[in-house]
Amino acid sequence: MRLFVLALLTLTVASAQQASPDFGAEDLGAEKYSSALKRNLTAAWGSRASDYVPRTRHLNDDGSPKYTNRLFMESSPYLRQHAHNPVDWHPWGDEAFDKARELGRPVLLSVGYSTCHWCHVMEEESFEDEEIARFINEHYVAIKVDREQRPDIDGIYLAAVQAMTGHGGWPMTVWLDPDRNPFYAGTYFPPRDGDRGVEAGFLTLLTRLNEIYVQRPETIANNTSVITGRVAALLSSGSSGDSPSESVLTTAVAGYKQRFDATNGGTQGAPKFPSSLPVRLLLEEYAATRDETLLSMASTTLSAMADGGIRDHVNGGFHRYATDARWRTPHFEKMLYDNALLVSAYIEGWRATGDAAYEEAARAILTFISSEMTSPDGGFYSATDADSENPRSGDREEGYYFTWTPEELVQTLGATDSALASAVWSVSADGDVDGRNVLRRDRALSDIAAQFQITEASLRDKLVDFSERLRSSRTNLPKPLRDDKILTDWNGLMISAYAEAAFAFDEPAYADAARRAGRYILDEMRIDGRLQRSSLNGTLSGQGYLDDYASFIAGLISLYEATGEIEWLQEAIALDRVLAEHFTHPSGGFYLTASDHEELIVRQQPGYDGAEPSGNSVHAMNLLRLHEFTTDDDYRVRADKLLAQFSATLDRNPAELSELLRALRWRLSKPKQVLFVASSREEARQLASEIRSVHAPHRIIAVASQSDIDELAVTIPLLSDKRALSGRPTAYVCEERVCKLPTSDPVKLRELLVQ
């Protein structure tokens, strides 16, 4: 599909610099822009990057964009993608809703994100269409929202879509009244009647809904009242109940067993998301129950994903999901949060099974993040796009950059090596997507090694070489768009991943990456003690949400465990105090937004773990970990109230809160406090590394030098009076504040940890 006229890319920088754009879309029914707004847009245009290319097919003869709207002044990459649509877009804010009220118009709200394939499709089909744009401009006030910058808005109106349609997704399209109440909603709409087999296309819906809004206001009022009530019910946790019990975990595990795809891993059917079967929960339940079926489910899933097309075998990292049941053909965007969570899952899989392929998968993700997704300041970028340019046609195609033809393999690797590579990665003449191949491993490497009469070790070495050569061959191809904004919560998840990998694999470089990102968030994305939501090229946007605090606190705690540097734990404790003051729900748990946040139609309390874990689930575990470190019982009390607040959901459908189930398992277990003391922190850390491969998920680790004990004991009281016996690094394994006999013997230490 030709999403944009990519001949734009051939425009010279000089002509773009000389071009003077038009502002607004008056000839398509949009309002006339004020002099002040035009001055602001002119200033923004003058400060654009020298290589800026307008993302639109509507150009003047001099190469400047025919239309430029308010979104050009926004920091969000997604909003700026729509800055040159003929639709007269507004950012979310009072100005847009006041205008709708003044003009007596409904609001058209469109929510998406910069690397969303179907968002791009709807943009090209509808928002770049001048006829559709004219109708929107003449009858609506149009608002664009980046769901990644504004999860509060996204959460509310996603609930509206789900209430009305039974499903949700992006692009998300919602019709609102000027008081922000939804009266109709959906996701992607084809532009016209009959397109993609629909009876009523987007233009017809726009027309009919505007007629109803103008002619039957009582119908709109009734709809908004009912829908807003349902949204409020969906986004509240309900009343607090009794603390959830072991039976909740039993029910959840039984449900996962019933839905498990024994052949391909994950849950049955398609599409397949890495999060659909919560591998870390299964591994932790295996550690608690020794149910071998759970280990088999987890390892089958991890292996299938690592071998499948959902993994990028050349450039590294994992794509967002597979469109089929066998993990073969992905939806090609790559999200930071998916890859962070997968690192953690593969580390725990490696600990539970000893399978070196899982260590390799985790390391490969981190190599991709370090090389392609890390800013010069140390923060982690958000995502890369599913779409990329086909240089032969100039079209943007989903997955082109990540797929291969047999001829391309021969050109890059030569006939002999390409034959081997094709056997490993199941490359065929027919291909998987438009004649191109998604690389995947359908056969065991041992079988292929035998076929080509080489050792498996030699084959693995060759695959490393093949990947490097194929990656190099892509250097001159246009890469998929990268979303360079830095989100605090996703960075928190990746900090956890790097910190956990630093400890598990005894890799100092991973700890350094986690430190740099942690320092960036604390130094550059915290104002007056409060976290900010996002940063793009140093420009901050919005106060932090619950998810930002929860995920970043989790990363700081893991960073302390990996390094023994107490400042990270102290910063985690300080940020939890901000949550307690500004986000606490009176019955337990936390609101998504702070007490001084913009007032929306609902103040939601997140209670669903999907592709991203909810802030309540993440912080439940944070509170339990902080309780073990500090012995402060307030953390346990708050965690118990949080668990009780969601007990009804856990009883009704525990799979909705798979991440919270991990916290429940921790609460029902007897976590161990593992303390290491030596003459230097490095010596203590070396003894701690003896347990790096032990699968014992319910534990905390504290590392201290003898000289720092008194200072550290202020934060971690259990360290008080601990000594390095006979001058040797010494470990104390404690449970419920009672410590076993100290030991310097690594074998004894490992035994104590798994008892």
Disulfide bonds with the S-S distance in Angstrom:
Cys116-Cys119 2.37
Cys734-Cys739 1.99
